[in-house]
Amino acid sequence: DKALATDASVICIDLEDAVAPSDKASARAAAVAAIGPRTAIRINGVRTRAGLADLLALGDAPSPPPLVLVPMVESADE
């Protein structure tokens, strides 16, 4: 909420490094609920369970975020 109250053109919600493993599910749900026109979501690596869960949650979201950041990319396929 604090970030959205600023004049920043984009805010980024980090689901990877900023979230402890035990908090991933609740952080994911909060991130999906916070999606808006200025919201970027940094997901977990796509080769991890958490990353796959992030992608599924974003796919089920009422509207997708305008930007998804994918960390730890290891190949062009990812």
N, CA, C and O atoms as a GROMACS GRO file, in nm:
protein
  312
    1ASP      N    1   0.082  -0.120   0.000
    1ASP     CA    2   0.000   0.000   0.000
    1ASP      C    3   0.087   0.126   0.000
    1ASP      O    4   0.055   0.225  -0.067
    2LYS      N    5   0.197   0.121   0.077
    2LYS     CA    6   0.286   0.236   0.084
    2LYS      C    7   0.346   0.267  -0.052
    2LYS      O    8   0.353   0.383  -0.093
    3ALA      N    9   0.390   0.164  -0.122
    3ALA     CA   10   0.450   0.184  -0.254
    3ALA      C   11   0.348   0.238  -0.354
    3ALA      O   12   0.380   0.326  -0.434
    4LEU      N   13   0.226   0.188  -0.348
    4LEU     CA   14   0.123   0.236  -0.440
    4LEU      C   15   0.084   0.381  -0.415
    4LEU      O   16   0.033   0.448  -0.504
    5ALA      N   17   0.108   0.428  -0.295
    5ALA     CA   18   0.076   0.567  -0.262
    5ALA      C   19   0.180   0.665  -0.318
    5ALA      O   20   0.160   0.787  -0.310
    6THR      N   21   0.289   0.614  -0.374
    6THR     CA   22   0.393   0.700  -0.431
    6THR      C   23   0.364   0.727  -0.578
    6THR      O   24   0.267   0.677  -0.634
    7ASP      N   25   0.451   0.807  -0.638
    7ASP     CA   26   0.438   0.837  -0.780
    7ASP      C   27   0.516   0.738  -0.867
    7ASP      O   28   0.533   0.762  -0.986
    8ALA      N   29   0.563   0.629  -0.809
    8ALA     CA   30   0.639   0.529  -0.886
    8ALA      C   31   0.554   0.477  -1.001
    8ALA      O   32   0.435   0.450  -0.984
    9SER      N   33   0.614   0.463  -1.118
    9SER     CA   34   0.538   0.414  -1.232
    9SER      C   35   0.514   0.264  -1.224
    9SER      O   36   0.416   0.213  -1.280
   10VAL      N   37   0.601   0.192  -1.154
   10VAL     CA   38   0.586   0.047  -1.136
   10VAL      C   39   0.637   0.011  -0.997
   10VAL      O   40   0.738   0.063  -0.951
   11ILE      N   41   0.565  -0.079  -0.931
   11ILE     CA   42   0.615  -0.138  -0.807
   11ILE      C   43   0.634  -0.287  -0.831
   11ILE      O   44   0.562  -0.346  -0.912
   12CYS      N   45   0.729  -0.346  -0.762
   12CYS     CA   46   0.759  -0.488  -0.783
   12CYS      C   47   0.738  -0.565  -0.654
   12CYS      O   48   0.794  -0.531  -0.550
   13ILE      N   49   0.655  -0.668  -0.662
   13ILE     CA   50   0.635  -0.758  -0.550
   13ILE      C   51   0.724  -0.879  -0.576
   13ILE      O   52   0.708  -0.949  -0.677
   14ASP      N   53   0.818  -0.904  -0.486
   14ASP     CA   54   0.916  -1.012  -0.503
   14ASP      C   55   0.869  -1.135  -0.427
   14ASP      O   56   0.860  -1.133  -0.304
   15LEU      N   57   0.840  -1.242  -0.499
   15LEU     CA   58   0.799  -1.368  -0.437
   15LEU      C   59   0.916  -1.464  -0.417
   15LEU      O   60   0.899  -1.571  -0.359
   16GLU      N   61   1.033  -1.427  -0.465
   16GLU     CA   62   1.147  -1.519  -0.456
   16GLU      C   63   1.231  -1.491  -0.332
   16GLU      O   64   1.203  -1.545  -0.225
   17ASP      N   65   1.332  -1.409  -0.345
   17ASP     CA   66   1.428  -1.388  -0.237
   17ASP      C   67   1.371  -1.318  -0.115
   17ASP      O   68   1.423  -1.336  -0.004
   18ALA      N   69   1.268  -1.241  -0.130
   18ALA     CA   70   1.213  -1.163  -0.019
   18ALA      C   71   1.118  -1.245   0.070
   18ALA      O   72   1.070  -1.195   0.171
   19VAL      N   73   1.093  -1.370   0.033
   19VAL     CA   74   0.992  -1.450   0.104
   19VAL      C   75   1.053  -1.580   0.155
   19VAL      O   76   1.115  -1.654   0.080
   20ALA      N   77   1.036  -1.606   0.284
   20ALA     CA   78   1.081  -1.732   0.343
   20ALA      C   79   1.001  -1.848   0.284
   20ALA      O   80   0.883  -1.830   0.251
   21PRO      N   81   1.061  -1.966   0.270
   21PRO     CA   82   0.989  -2.080   0.213
   21PRO      C   83   0.855  -2.108   0.281
   21PRO      O   84   0.758  -2.146   0.215
   22SER      N   85   0.848  -2.091   0.412
   22SER     CA   86   0.723  -2.120   0.483
   22SER      C   87   0.614  -2.016   0.457
   22SER      O   88   0.497  -2.038   0.490
   23ASP      N   89   0.651  -1.902   0.399
   23ASP     CA   90   0.554  -1.796   0.373
   23ASP      C   91   0.517  -1.781   0.225
   23ASP      O   92   0.442  -1.690   0.190
   24LYS      N   93   0.566  -1.870   0.139
   24LYS     CA   94   0.546  -1.856  -0.005
   24LYS      C   95   0.398  -1.853  -0.043
   24LYS      O   96   0.356  -1.769  -0.122
   25ALA      N   97   0.318  -1.944   0.013
   25ALA     CA   98   0.177  -1.953  -0.027
   25ALA      C   99   0.100  -1.826   0.012
   25ALA      O  100   0.022  -1.774  -0.068
   26SER      N  101   0.122  -1.776   0.133
   26SER     CA  102   0.049  -1.656   0.174
   26SER      C  103   0.097  -1.533   0.097
   26SER      O  104   0.017  -1.446   0.064
   27ALA      N  105   0.227  -1.526   0.069
   27ALA     CA  106   0.279  -1.413  -0.010
   27ALA      C  107   0.224  -1.417  -0.152
   27ALA      O  108   0.192  -1.313  -0.209
   28ARG      N  109   0.213  -1.536  -0.208
   28ARG     CA  110   0.159  -1.552  -0.343
   28ARG      C  111   0.015  -1.503  -0.349
   28ARG      O  112  -0.023  -1.430  -0.440
   29ALA      N  113  -0.064  -1.542  -0.251
   29ALA     CA  114  -0.204  -1.500  -0.247
   29ALA      C  115  -0.214  -1.348  -0.231
   29ALA      O  116  -0.299  -1.285  -0.295
   30ALA      N  117  -0.131  -1.290  -0.147
   30ALA     CA  118  -0.132  -1.145  -0.128
   30ALA      C  119  -0.090  -1.073  -0.256
   30ALA      O  120  -0.145  -0.968  -0.290
   31ALA      N  121   0.009  -1.128  -0.326
   31ALA     CA  122   0.056  -1.066  -0.450
   31ALA      C  123  -0.053  -1.069  -0.556
   31ALA      O  124  -0.075  -0.970  -0.626
   32VAL      N  125  -0.121  -1.181  -0.569
   32VAL     CA  126  -0.229  -1.191  -0.668
   32VAL      C  127  -0.340  -1.091  -0.634
   32VAL      O  128  -0.396  -1.029  -0.724
   33ALA      N  129  -0.371  -1.076  -0.507
   33ALA     CA  130  -0.474  -0.982  -0.465
   33ALA      C  131  -0.432  -0.837  -0.491
   33ALA      O  132  -0.517  -0.749  -0.507
   34ALA      N  133  -0.302  -0.811  -0.496
   34ALA     CA  134  -0.251  -0.675  -0.514
   34ALA      C  135  -0.227  -0.637  -0.660
   34ALA      O  136  -0.186  -0.524  -0.687
   35ILE      N  137  -0.252  -0.728  -0.753
   35ILE     CA  138  -0.225  -0.698  -0.894
   35ILE      C  139  -0.306  -0.576  -0.938
   35ILE      O  140  -0.426  -0.567  -0.916
   36GLY      N  141  -0.235  -0.485  -1.000
   36GLY     CA  142  -0.297  -0.364  -1.053
   36GLY      C  143  -0.217  -0.317  -1.173
   36GLY      O  144  -0.121  -0.383  -1.213
   37PRO      N  145  -0.253  -0.205  -1.231
   37PRO     CA  146  -0.188  -0.158  -1.354
   37PRO      C  147  -0.041  -0.119  -1.336
   37PRO      O  148   0.032  -0.109  -1.434
   38ARG      N  149   0.003  -0.097  -1.211
   38ARG     CA  150   0.143  -0.060  -1.187
   38ARG      C  151   0.221  -0.169  -1.114
   38ARG      O  152   0.328  -0.142  -1.059
   39THR      N  153   0.168  -0.291  -1.112
   39THR     CA  154   0.227  -0.397  -1.032
   39THR      C  155   0.304  -0.497  -1.117
   39THR      O  156   0.250  -0.558  -1.209
   40ALA      N  157   0.433  -0.514  -1.085
   40ALA     CA  158   0.515  -0.620  -1.144
   40ALA      C  159   0.530  -0.728  -1.038
   40ALA      O  160   0.538  -0.699  -0.919
   41ILE      N  161   0.534  -0.853  -1.082
   41ILE     CA  162   0.552  -0.964  -0.990
   41ILE      C  163   0.681  -1.038  -1.028
   41ILE      O  164   0.697  -1.081  -1.143
   42ARG      N  165   0.771  -1.052  -0.932
   42ARG     CA  166   0.893  -1.132  -0.954
   42ARG      C  167   0.866  -1.270  -0.895
   42ARG      O  168   0.856  -1.285  -0.773
   43ILE      N  169   0.855  -1.369  -0.983
   43ILE     CA  170   0.821  -1.504  -0.939
   43ILE      C  171   0.947  -1.580  -0.898
   43ILE      O  172   1.059  -1.532  -0.914
   44ASN      N  173   0.926  -1.698  -0.844
   44ASN     CA  174   1.035  -1.790  -0.814
   44ASN      C  175   1.081  -1.855  -0.944
   44ASN      O  176   1.009  -1.849  -1.045
   45GLY      N  177   1.197  -1.915  -0.944
   45GLY     CA  178   1.249  -1.981  -1.062
   45GLY      C  179   1.149  -2.082  -1.119
   45GLY      O  180   1.085  -2.155  -1.044
   46VAL      N  181   1.137  -2.085  -1.251
   46VAL     CA  182   1.034  -2.168  -1.313
   46VAL      C  183   1.062  -2.317  -1.302
   46VAL      O  184   0.974  -2.398  -1.330
   47ARG      N  185   1.181  -2.355  -1.262
   47ARG     CA  186   1.212  -2.497  -1.242
   47ARG      C  187   1.193  -2.542  -1.098
   47ARG      O  188   1.236  -2.650  -1.059
   48THR      N  189   1.128  -2.457  -1.019
   48THR     CA  190   1.101  -2.491  -0.879
   48THR      C  191   0.951  -2.508  -0.859
   48THR      O  192   0.870  -2.457  -0.937
   49ARG      N  193   0.914  -2.580  -0.753
   49ARG     CA  194   0.772  -2.596  -0.721
   49ARG      C  195   0.706  -2.461  -0.694
   49ARG      O  196   0.593  -2.436  -0.735
   50ALA      N  197   0.779  -2.375  -0.622
   50ALA     CA  198   0.725  -2.244  -0.590
   50ALA      C  199   0.703  -2.162  -0.717
   50ALA      O  200   0.603  -2.091  -0.728
   51GLY      N  201   0.795  -2.171  -0.812
   51GLY     CA  202   0.780  -2.098  -0.938
   51GLY      C  203   0.662  -2.148  -1.019
   51GLY      O  204   0.588  -2.069  -1.077
   52LEU      N  205   0.644  -2.279  -1.022
   52LEU     CA  206   0.529  -2.335  -1.093
   52LEU      C  207   0.398  -2.292  -1.026
   52LEU      O  208   0.300  -2.260  -1.093
   53ALA      N  209   0.399  -2.292  -0.892
   53ALA     CA  210   0.280  -2.247  -0.819
   53ALA      C  211   0.253  -2.099  -0.847
   53ALA      O  212   0.137  -2.058  -0.859
   54ASP      N  213   0.359  -2.019  -0.857
   54ASP     CA  214   0.343  -1.877  -0.890
   54ASP      C  215   0.276  -1.862  -1.026
   54ASP      O  216   0.180  -1.785  -1.041
   55LEU      N  217   0.325  -1.934  -1.125
   55LEU     CA  218   0.269  -1.924  -1.260
   55LEU      C  219   0.124  -1.968  -1.265
   55LEU      O  220   0.041  -1.905  -1.331
   56LEU      N  221   0.092  -2.076  -1.195
   56LEU     CA  222  -0.047  -2.123  -1.191
   56LEU      C  223  -0.137  -2.019  -1.124
   56LEU      O  224  -0.248  -1.994  -1.171
   57ALA      N  225  -0.090  -1.960  -1.015
   57ALA     CA  226  -0.169  -1.858  -0.945
   57ALA      C  227  -0.191  -1.736  -1.034
   57ALA      O  228  -0.300  -1.680  -1.037
   58LEU      N  229  -0.087  -1.693  -1.106
   58LEU     CA  230  -0.102  -1.579  -1.196
   58LEU      C  231  -0.196  -1.613  -1.312
   58LEU      O  232  -0.271  -1.528  -1.358
   59GLY      N  233  -0.191  -1.738  -1.358
   59GLY     CA  234  -0.281  -1.780  -1.465
   59GLY      C  235  -0.426  -1.783  -1.421
   59GLY      O  236  -0.516  -1.762  -1.502
   60ASP      N  237  -0.449  -1.808  -1.293
   60ASP     CA  238  -0.585  -1.811  -1.239
   60ASP      C  239  -0.632  -1.675  -1.189
   60ASP      O  240  -0.749  -1.660  -1.153
   61ALA      N  241  -0.544  -1.577  -1.186
   61ALA     CA  242  -0.578  -1.443  -1.135
   61ALA      C  243  -0.686  -1.380  -1.222
   61ALA      O  244  -0.691  -1.406  -1.343
   62PRO      N  245  -0.773  -1.297  -1.164
   62PRO     CA  246  -0.877  -1.229  -1.241
   62PRO      C  247  -0.821  -1.147  -1.357
   62PRO      O  248  -0.881  -1.138  -1.464
   63SER      N  249  -0.704  -1.086  -1.334
   63SER     CA  250  -0.635  -1.014  -1.442
   63SER      C  251  -0.486  -1.033  -1.420
   63SER      O  252  -0.439  -1.034  -1.307
   64PRO      N  253  -0.411  -1.048  -1.529
   64PRO     CA  254  -0.267  -1.072  -1.514
   64PRO      C  255  -0.194  -0.942  -1.478
   64PRO      O  256  -0.242  -0.833  -1.509
   65PRO      N  257  -0.079  -0.955  -1.415
   65PRO     CA  258   0.001  -0.834  -1.391
   65PRO      C  259   0.058  -0.786  -1.524
   65PRO      O  260   0.076  -0.866  -1.615
   66PRO      N  261   0.086  -0.656  -1.536
   66PRO     CA  262   0.142  -0.605  -1.661
   66PRO      C  263   0.285  -0.651  -1.686
   66PRO      O  264   0.333  -0.643  -1.799
   67LEU      N  265   0.353  -0.698  -1.581
   67LEU     CA  266   0.492  -0.739  -1.595
   67LEU      C  267   0.521  -0.853  -1.499
   67LEU      O  268   0.488  -0.845  -1.380
   68VAL      N  269   0.585  -0.960  -1.551
   68VAL     CA  270   0.630  -1.071  -1.468
   68VAL      C  271   0.781  -1.082  -1.487
   68VAL      O  272   0.830  -1.090  -1.600
   69LEU      N  273   0.855  -1.080  -1.377
   69LEU     CA  274   1.000  -1.093  -1.382
   69LEU      C  275   1.035  -1.237  -1.347
   69LEU      O  276   0.988  -1.291  -1.247
   70VAL      N  277   1.117  -1.300  -1.430
   70VAL     CA  278   1.155  -1.440  -1.411
   70VAL      C  279   1.301  -1.445  -1.371
   70VAL      O  280   1.388  -1.409  -1.450
   71PRO      N  281   1.331  -1.488  -1.248
   71PRO     CA  282   1.470  -1.494  -1.202
   71PRO      C  283   1.536  -1.626  -1.240
   71PRO      O  284   1.470  -1.721  -1.281
   72MET      N  285   1.665  -1.630  -1.225
   72MET     CA  286   1.744  -1.753  -1.240
   72MET      C  287   1.717  -1.827  -1.370
   72MET      O  288   1.708  -1.949  -1.370
   73VAL      N  289   1.705  -1.755  -1.479
   73VAL     CA  290   1.682  -1.819  -1.608
   73VAL      C  291   1.810  -1.891  -1.649
   73VAL      O  292   1.918  -1.832  -1.652
   74GLU      N  293   1.798  -2.020  -1.682
   74GLU     CA  294   1.914  -2.100  -1.714
   74GLU      C  295   1.922  -2.138  -1.861
   74GLU      O  296   2.025  -2.187  -1.907
   75SER      N  297   1.812  -2.116  -1.935
   75SER     CA  298   1.814  -2.154  -2.076
   75SER      C  299   1.714  -2.068  -2.154
   75SER      O  300   1.627  -2.004  -2.096
   76ALA      N  301   1.730  -2.069  -2.285
   76ALA     CA  302   1.638  -1.994  -2.370
   76ALA      C  303   1.496  -2.051  -2.360
   76ALA      O  304   1.399  -1.977  -2.376
   77ASP      N  305   1.483  -2.180  -2.335
   77ASP     CA  306   1.351  -2.243  -2.323
   77ASP      C  307   1.271  -2.184  -2.207
   77ASP      O  308   1.149  -2.169  -2.215
   78GLU      N  309   1.341  -2.151  -2.100
   78GLU     CA  310   1.271  -2.094  -1.985
   78GLU      C  311   1.217  -1.957  -2.018
   78GLU      O  312   1.156  -1.893  -1.933
   0.00000   0.00000   0.00000
